[in-house]
Amino acid sequence: MTAPTLVIDRTLTQADFDLFARLSGDDNPIHVDPGFSARTRFGRTVAHGLLLCTILRGLAGRLLPGAVLLGQDIRFPAPTYAGEPMRFSATLTGQQIAVSVTRRADGVVTCDGTFEMAGARIC
């Protein structure tokens, strides 16, 4: 039997980065200033890590409705850029959920890790 998995494909935009910056108050220029970001090692704006985690948390909530997020262990091995198709994945492994964000064009993982969940019913 395979572990329950949910996958969504999304292409985040600069408008998404800008809106998340306004909502969160994290207006670091690496996320919202294309001119500044062009002069960095990334060459362009990159997604907020918590924006990626928020999308992944939504998937986790669909796998374990009503669950509480107790903790997370997340890493960001590569940048997530605006305008690139990405695949968001969450796989149930007991009370943990393995999560990842992968760039569709080249298969590069830009975010991965686990969420520790509690108090849920498995769907």
CYANA upper distance limits for C-alpha pairs under 8 A (distance plus 0.5 A):
  3 ALA  CA     91 THR  CA      6.93
  3 ALA  CA     92 LEU  CA      6.42
  3 ALA  CA     93 THR  CA      7.11
  4 PRO  CA     63 LEU  CA      8.00
  4 PRO  CA     91 THR  CA      6.27
  4 PRO  CA     92 LEU  CA      6.00
  5 THR  CA     63 LEU  CA      8.10
  5 THR  CA     89 SER  CA      7.55
  5 THR  CA     90 ALA  CA      6.06
  5 THR  CA     91 THR  CA      4.72
  5 THR  CA     92 LEU  CA      6.84
  6 LEU  CA     59 LEU  CA      7.03
  6 LEU  CA     63 LEU  CA      7.78
  6 LEU  CA     89 SER  CA      6.29
  6 LEU  CA     90 ALA  CA      5.88
  6 LEU  CA     91 THR  CA      7.05
  7 VAL  CA     59 LEU  CA      8.27
  7 VAL  CA     87 ARG  CA      7.33
  7 VAL  CA     88 PHE  CA      6.10
  7 VAL  CA     89 SER  CA      4.95
  7 VAL  CA     90 ALA  CA      7.06
  8 ILE  CA     87 ARG  CA      6.35
  8 ILE  CA     88 PHE  CA      5.81
  8 ILE  CA     89 SER  CA      7.16
  9 ASP  CA     85 PRO  CA      7.37
  9 ASP  CA     86 MET  CA      6.14
  9 ASP  CA     87 ARG  CA      4.97
  9 ASP  CA     88 PHE  CA      6.65
 10 ARG  CA     85 PRO  CA      6.27
 10 ARG  CA     86 MET  CA      5.87
 10 ARG  CA     87 ARG  CA      6.92
 10 ARG  CA     88 PHE  CA      8.03
 11 THR  CA     82 ALA  CA      7.67
 11 THR  CA     83 GLY  CA      6.20
 11 THR  CA     84 GLU  CA      6.01
 11 THR  CA     85 PRO  CA      4.89
 11 THR  CA     86 MET  CA      6.33
 12 LEU  CA     16 ASP  CA      6.61
 12 LEU  CA     17 PHE  CA      8.15
 12 LEU  CA     81 TYR  CA      8.16
 12 LEU  CA     82 ALA  CA      5.79
 12 LEU  CA     83 GLY  CA      6.35
 12 LEU  CA     84 GLU  CA      7.48
 12 LEU  CA     85 PRO  CA      7.98
 12 LEU  CA     86 MET  CA      8.46
 13 THR  CA     17 PHE  CA      7.08
 13 THR  CA     82 ALA  CA      5.10
 13 THR  CA     83 GLY  CA      5.84
 14 GLN  CA     18 ASP  CA      6.60
 14 GLN  CA     32 VAL  CA      7.88
 14 GLN  CA     45 THR  CA      8.34
 14 GLN  CA     82 ALA  CA      5.98
 14 GLN  CA     83 GLY  CA      8.09
 15 ALA  CA     19 LEU  CA      6.54
 16 ASP  CA     20 PHE  CA      6.60
 17 PHE  CA     21 ALA  CA      6.63
 17 PHE  CA     31 HIS  CA      6.82
 17 PHE  CA     32 VAL  CA      7.03
 17 PHE  CA     47 ALA  CA      6.65
 17 PHE  CA     48 HIS  CA      7.60
 17 PHE  CA     82 ALA  CA      8.40
 18 ASP  CA     22 ARG  CA      6.79
 18 ASP  CA     27 ASP  CA      8.42
 18 ASP  CA     31 HIS  CA      8.03
 18 ASP  CA     32 VAL  CA      6.29
 19 LEU  CA     23 LEU  CA      6.67
 20 PHE  CA     24 SER  CA      6.34
 20 PHE  CA     25 GLY  CA      8.46
 20 PHE  CA     26 ASP  CA      8.31
 20 PHE  CA     48 HIS  CA      8.49
 20 PHE  CA     51 LEU  CA      7.47
 21 ALA  CA     25 GLY  CA      5.86
 21 ALA  CA     26 ASP  CA      5.36
 21 ALA  CA     27 ASP  CA      5.46
 21 ALA  CA     28 ASN  CA      8.46
 21 ALA  CA     31 HIS  CA      8.28
 21 ALA  CA     32 VAL  CA      8.00
 22 ARG  CA     26 ASP  CA      7.68
 22 ARG  CA     27 ASP  CA      7.58
 27 ASP  CA     31 HIS  CA      7.37
 27 ASP  CA     32 VAL  CA      6.95
 28 ASN  CA     32 VAL  CA      7.21
 29 PRO  CA     33 ASP  CA      5.22
 29 PRO  CA     34 PRO  CA      8.32
 29 PRO  CA     36 PHE  CA      6.88
 29 PRO  CA     37 SER  CA      7.34
 29 PRO  CA     45 THR  CA      8.42
 30 ILE  CA     34 PRO  CA      8.15
 30 ILE  CA     36 PHE  CA      7.33
 30 ILE  CA     37 SER  CA      5.62
 30 ILE  CA     44 ARG  CA      8.16
 30 ILE  CA     45 THR  CA      5.84
 30 ILE  CA     46 VAL  CA      6.81
 31 HIS  CA     37 SER  CA      8.12
 31 HIS  CA     45 THR  CA      5.40
 31 HIS  CA     46 VAL  CA      5.68
 31 HIS  CA     47 ALA  CA      6.45
 31 HIS  CA     48 HIS  CA      6.99
 32 VAL  CA     45 THR  CA      6.88
 33 ASP  CA     37 SER  CA      6.54
 33 ASP  CA     45 THR  CA      7.23
 34 PRO  CA     38 ALA  CA      6.44
 34 PRO  CA     44 ARG  CA      6.26
 34 PRO  CA     45 THR  CA      6.16
 35 GLY  CA     39 ARG  CA      7.54
 35 GLY  CA     44 ARG  CA      8.37
 36 PHE  CA     40 THR  CA      7.56
 37 SER  CA     42 PHE  CA      7.27
 37 SER  CA     43 GLY  CA      6.15
 37 SER  CA     44 ARG  CA      5.15
 37 SER  CA     45 THR  CA      5.78
 38 ALA  CA     42 PHE  CA      7.60
 38 ALA  CA     43 GLY  CA      4.58
 38 ALA  CA     44 ARG  CA      5.23
 38 ALA  CA     45 THR  CA      7.99
 39 ARG  CA     43 GLY  CA      6.54
 39 ARG  CA     44 ARG  CA      8.42
 40 THR  CA     44 ARG  CA      8.00
 42 PHE  CA     46 VAL  CA      8.07
 42 PHE  CA     79 PRO  CA      7.93
 44 ARG  CA     81 TYR  CA      7.83
 45 THR  CA     81 TYR  CA      6.80
 45 THR  CA     82 ALA  CA      7.54
 46 VAL  CA     79 PRO  CA      6.50
 46 VAL  CA     80 THR  CA      5.95
 46 VAL  CA     81 TYR  CA      5.25
 46 VAL  CA     82 ALA  CA      7.23
 47 ALA  CA     51 LEU  CA      7.33
 47 ALA  CA     52 LEU  CA      7.79
 47 ALA  CA     79 PRO  CA      7.79
 47 ALA  CA     80 THR  CA      5.96
 47 ALA  CA     81 TYR  CA      6.57
 47 ALA  CA     82 ALA  CA      7.59
 48 HIS  CA     52 LEU  CA      7.25
 49 GLY  CA     53 CYS  CA      6.80
 49 GLY  CA     76 PHE  CA      7.93
 50 LEU  CA     54 THR  CA      6.38
 51 LEU  CA     55 ILE  CA      6.99
 52 LEU  CA     56 LEU  CA      6.81
 52 LEU  CA    101 VAL  CA      8.17
 52 LEU  CA    111 CYS  CA      8.16
 53 CYS  CA     57 ARG  CA      6.43
 54 THR  CA     58 GLY  CA      6.82
 55 ILE  CA     59 LEU  CA      7.16
 55 ILE  CA     88 PHE  CA      8.21
 56 LEU  CA     60 ALA  CA      6.76
 56 LEU  CA     88 PHE  CA      7.12
 56 LEU  CA     89 SER  CA      7.67
 56 LEU  CA     90 ALA  CA      7.33
 56 LEU  CA     99 VAL  CA      7.16
 56 LEU  CA    100 SER  CA      8.22
 57 ARG  CA     61 GLY  CA      6.60
 58 GLY  CA     62 ARG  CA      7.02
 59 LEU  CA     63 LEU  CA      6.99
 59 LEU  CA     89 SER  CA      8.03
 59 LEU  CA     90 ALA  CA      6.68
 60 ALA  CA     64 LEU  CA      6.62
 60 ALA  CA     90 ALA  CA      6.69
 60 ALA  CA     97 ILE  CA      7.29
 61 GLY  CA     65 PRO  CA      5.53
 61 GLY  CA     66 GLY  CA      7.36
 61 GLY  CA     67 ALA  CA      7.15
 63 LEU  CA     90 ALA  CA      8.48
 63 LEU  CA     92 LEU  CA      7.51
 63 LEU  CA    122 ILE  CA      7.22
 63 LEU  CA    123 CYS  CA      6.57
 64 LEU  CA    120 ALA  CA      5.92
 64 LEU  CA    121 ARG  CA      6.36
 64 LEU  CA    122 ILE  CA      5.83
 64 LEU  CA    123 CYS  CA      6.94
 65 PRO  CA    120 ALA  CA      6.47
 65 PRO  CA    121 ARG  CA      6.94
 65 PRO  CA    122 ILE  CA      7.94
 65 PRO  CA    123 CYS  CA      8.09
 66 GLY  CA    119 GLY  CA      7.38
 66 GLY  CA    120 ALA  CA      5.81
 66 GLY  CA    121 ARG  CA      7.88
 67 ALA  CA    117 MET  CA      6.46
 67 ALA  CA    118 ALA  CA      5.82
 67 ALA  CA    119 GLY  CA      5.44
 67 ALA  CA    120 ALA  CA      4.76
 67 ALA  CA    121 ARG  CA      8.05
 68 VAL  CA    117 MET  CA      6.06
 68 VAL  CA    118 ALA  CA      5.82
 68 VAL  CA    119 GLY  CA      6.77
 68 VAL  CA    120 ALA  CA      8.00
 69 LEU  CA    115 PHE  CA      7.26
 69 LEU  CA    116 GLU  CA      6.52
 69 LEU  CA    117 MET  CA      5.28
 69 LEU  CA    118 ALA  CA      7.24
 70 LEU  CA    115 PHE  CA      8.07
 70 LEU  CA    116 GLU  CA      5.90
 70 LEU  CA    117 MET  CA      6.06
 70 LEU  CA    118 ALA  CA      7.31
 71 GLY  CA    115 PHE  CA      6.45
 71 GLY  CA    116 GLU  CA      5.62
 71 GLY  CA    117 MET  CA      7.85
 72 GLN  CA    113 GLY  CA      7.94
 72 GLN  CA    114 THR  CA      6.18
 72 GLN  CA    115 PHE  CA      4.92
 72 GLN  CA    116 GLU  CA      6.44
 73 ASP  CA    113 GLY  CA      5.88
 73 ASP  CA    114 THR  CA      5.81
 73 ASP  CA    115 PHE  CA      7.07
 74 ILE  CA    111 CYS  CA      7.50
 74 ILE  CA    112 ASP  CA      6.18
 74 ILE  CA    113 GLY  CA      4.86
 74 ILE  CA    114 THR  CA      6.89
 75 ARG  CA    111 CYS  CA      6.17
 75 ARG  CA    112 ASP  CA      6.14
 75 ARG  CA    113 GLY  CA      6.73
 76 PHE  CA    110 THR  CA      5.99
 76 PHE  CA    111 CYS  CA      4.95
 76 PHE  CA    112 ASP  CA      7.23
 77 PRO  CA    109 VAL  CA      7.45
 77 PRO  CA    110 THR  CA      5.92
 77 PRO  CA    111 CYS  CA      6.81
 78 ALA  CA    108 VAL  CA      8.00
 78 ALA  CA    109 VAL  CA      7.23
 78 ALA  CA    110 THR  CA      4.89
 78 ALA  CA    111 CYS  CA      7.68
 79 PRO  CA    110 THR  CA      6.15
 80 THR  CA     84 GLU  CA      8.28
 80 THR  CA    103 ARG  CA      8.15
 80 THR  CA    110 THR  CA      6.48
 84 GLU  CA    103 ARG  CA      7.60
 84 GLU  CA    104 ARG  CA      8.28
 84 GLU  CA    105 ALA  CA      8.38
 85 PRO  CA    103 ARG  CA      6.82
 85 PRO  CA    104 ARG  CA      6.15
 85 PRO  CA    105 ALA  CA      7.74
 86 MET  CA    101 VAL  CA      7.05
 86 MET  CA    102 THR  CA      6.05
 86 MET  CA    103 ARG  CA      5.10
 86 MET  CA    104 ARG  CA      5.76
 87 ARG  CA    100 SER  CA      8.47
 87 ARG  CA    101 VAL  CA      6.04
 87 ARG  CA    102 THR  CA      5.60
 87 ARG  CA    103 ARG  CA      6.90
 87 ARG  CA    104 ARG  CA      6.78
 88 PHE  CA     99 VAL  CA      8.05
 88 PHE  CA    100 SER  CA      6.38
 88 PHE  CA    101 VAL  CA      5.10
 88 PHE  CA    102 THR  CA      7.16
 89 SER  CA     99 VAL  CA      6.03
 89 SER  CA    100 SER  CA      5.78
 89 SER  CA    101 VAL  CA      6.93
 90 ALA  CA     97 ILE  CA      6.67
 90 ALA  CA     98 ALA  CA      6.11
 90 ALA  CA     99 VAL  CA      4.96
 90 ALA  CA    100 SER  CA      7.22
 91 THR  CA     97 ILE  CA      5.86
 91 THR  CA     98 ALA  CA      5.62
 91 THR  CA     99 VAL  CA      6.99
 92 LEU  CA     96 GLN  CA      6.70
 92 LEU  CA     97 ILE  CA      5.08
 92 LEU  CA     98 ALA  CA      7.02
 93 THR  CA     97 ILE  CA      6.14
 93 THR  CA     98 ALA  CA      7.48
 95 GLN  CA    116 GLU  CA      6.84
 95 GLN  CA    117 MET  CA      5.95
 95 GLN  CA    118 ALA  CA      7.02
 96 GLN  CA    114 THR  CA      6.95
 96 GLN  CA    115 PHE  CA      6.08
 96 GLN  CA    116 GLU  CA      5.20
 96 GLN  CA    117 MET  CA      6.30
 97 ILE  CA    114 THR  CA      5.92
 97 ILE  CA    115 PHE  CA      5.62
 97 ILE  CA    116 GLU  CA      7.15
 97 ILE  CA    117 MET  CA      7.94
 98 ALA  CA    112 ASP  CA      8.09
 98 ALA  CA    113 GLY  CA      6.36
 98 ALA  CA    114 THR  CA      4.98
 98 ALA  CA    115 PHE  CA      7.10
 99 VAL  CA    111 CYS  CA      8.46
 99 VAL  CA    112 ASP  CA      5.93
 99 VAL  CA    113 GLY  CA      5.94
 99 VAL  CA    114 THR  CA      6.19
 99 VAL  CA    115 PHE  CA      7.91
100 SER  CA    109 VAL  CA      7.47
100 SER  CA    110 THR  CA      8.12
100 SER  CA    111 CYS  CA      5.89
100 SER  CA    112 ASP  CA      4.58
100 SER  CA    113 GLY  CA      7.06
101 VAL  CA    109 VAL  CA      6.28
101 VAL  CA    110 THR  CA      6.10
101 VAL  CA    111 CYS  CA      5.49
101 VAL  CA    112 ASP  CA      6.82
102 THR  CA    107 GLY  CA      6.25
102 THR  CA    108 VAL  CA      6.01
102 THR  CA    109 VAL  CA      4.78
102 THR  CA    110 THR  CA      6.26
102 THR  CA    111 CYS  CA      7.73
103 ARG  CA    107 GLY  CA      5.69
103 ARG  CA    108 VAL  CA      5.75
103 ARG  CA    109 VAL  CA      6.81
103 ARG  CA    110 THR  CA      7.48
104 ARG  CA    108 VAL  CA      8.16
